[in-house]
Amino acid sequence: MSPAPLVDAPEAARRFREGHAILLDVREPFELEAARVEGALHIPMREIVARVGELPKDKPILVMCHSGMRSQRVADWLQPQGYDASNIAGGIDAWADQVDPSVGKY
């Protein structure tokens, strides 16, 4: 199976803000204290399997982590579960650099 597609941060932000996609943040709770995107759904990567039912199947899911590694694994796992999942290239760091510097970096 091929990897889930990559989406750059500006495109992900546009889709999320226009309501065309869910933003799923898979970072740990302590990471949210350092940087977060308001309105994102937070499910730590280690909880995805147990909580996958919380994700809607009727909207694309844009997965974010710190730099894009964990989110790629989650997006790759979600695809065969029937979700339209993409990975945000560069994660929250890219979001802070390319979309909203007030999000912060760590």
C-alpha positions as CSV (number, residue, x, y, z in Angstrom):
1,M,0.0,0.0,0.0
2,S,1.2,3.5,-0.8
3,P,1.8,6.1,1.9
4,A,-0.9,8.6,2.8
5,P,-0.6,11.9,0.8
6,L,1.3,14.9,2.1
7,V,-0.4,18.3,2.3
8,D,1.6,21.5,3.0
9,A,0.7,23.6,6.0
10,P,-0.9,26.5,4.1
11,E,-3.1,24.2,2.1
12,A,-4.1,22.2,5.3
13,A,-4.9,25.5,7.0
14,R,-7.1,26.6,4.2
15,R,-9.0,23.3,4.1
16,F,-9.4,23.3,7.9
17,R,-10.5,27.0,8.1
18,E,-13.0,26.5,5.3
19,G,-14.5,23.5,7.1
20,H,-13.5,21.1,4.4
21,A,-11.4,18.9,6.7
22,I,-10.8,17.8,10.3
23,L,-7.4,18.7,11.8
24,L,-6.2,15.8,14.0
25,D,-3.3,16.6,16.3
26,V,-1.6,13.4,17.4
27,R,1.0,14.9,19.7
28,E,1.2,14.3,23.5
29,P,-0.7,16.6,25.9
30,F,2.6,18.2,27.2
31,E,3.3,19.2,23.5
32,L,0.0,21.0,23.3
33,E,1.1,23.3,26.1
34,A,4.0,24.6,24.0
35,A,2.1,24.9,20.7
36,R,-1.4,24.3,19.5
37,V,-3.9,25.1,16.7
38,E,-7.3,26.1,18.1
39,G,-10.1,23.9,17.0
40,A,-8.0,20.9,16.2
41,L,-9.1,17.5,17.5
42,H,-6.5,16.0,19.8
43,I,-6.0,12.3,20.1
44,P,-2.4,11.3,21.0
45,M,-0.9,8.7,18.6
46,R,-0.8,6.0,21.3
47,E,-4.6,6.4,21.7
48,I,-5.6,6.3,18.0
49,V,-6.5,2.6,17.8
50,A,-8.7,2.8,20.8
51,R,-10.4,6.1,19.9
52,V,-10.6,5.8,16.1
53,G,-14.4,5.8,16.4
54,E,-14.3,9.5,17.4
55,L,-13.1,10.4,13.8
56,P,-15.7,11.1,11.2
57,K,-15.5,9.2,7.9
58,D,-17.4,11.8,6.0
59,K,-14.7,14.5,6.0
60,P,-11.0,14.3,5.1
61,I,-8.6,14.2,8.0
62,L,-5.4,16.2,8.1
63,V,-3.0,14.7,10.6
64,M,-0.4,16.8,12.4
65,C,2.4,16.1,14.9
66,H,5.6,18.0,15.7
67,S,7.5,17.5,12.5
68,G,5.5,15.0,10.4
69,M,6.9,11.6,11.4
70,R,4.2,10.4,13.8
71,S,1.4,12.0,11.8
72,Q,2.6,10.1,8.7
73,R,2.3,6.8,10.6
74,V,-1.2,7.7,11.8
75,A,-2.4,8.8,8.4
76,D,-0.9,5.6,6.8
77,W,-2.8,3.6,9.4
78,L,-6.1,5.5,8.9
79,Q,-6.2,5.0,5.1
80,P,-7.0,1.2,5.2
81,Q,-9.5,1.8,8.0
82,G,-11.6,3.7,5.5
83,Y,-10.5,7.3,6.3
84,D,-9.4,10.0,3.8
85,A,-6.3,10.9,5.7
86,S,-3.3,13.1,4.7
87,N,-0.2,14.0,6.6
88,I,0.7,17.7,7.1
89,A,4.2,18.0,5.9
90,G,6.5,19.5,8.6
91,G,3.8,19.3,11.3
92,I,3.2,22.1,13.8
93,D,6.7,23.5,13.1
94,A,5.7,24.1,9.4
95,W,2.3,25.5,10.6
96,A,4.1,28.1,12.8
97,D,6.6,29.0,10.0
98,Q,4.1,29.1,7.1
99,V,0.7,29.8,8.5
100,D,0.6,31.3,12.0
101,P,3.7,32.3,14.0
102,S,1.6,32.9,17.1
103,V,1.1,29.0,17.3
104,G,4.7,28.8,18.6
105,K,7.5,26.3,18.2
106,Y,9.4,24.1,20.6
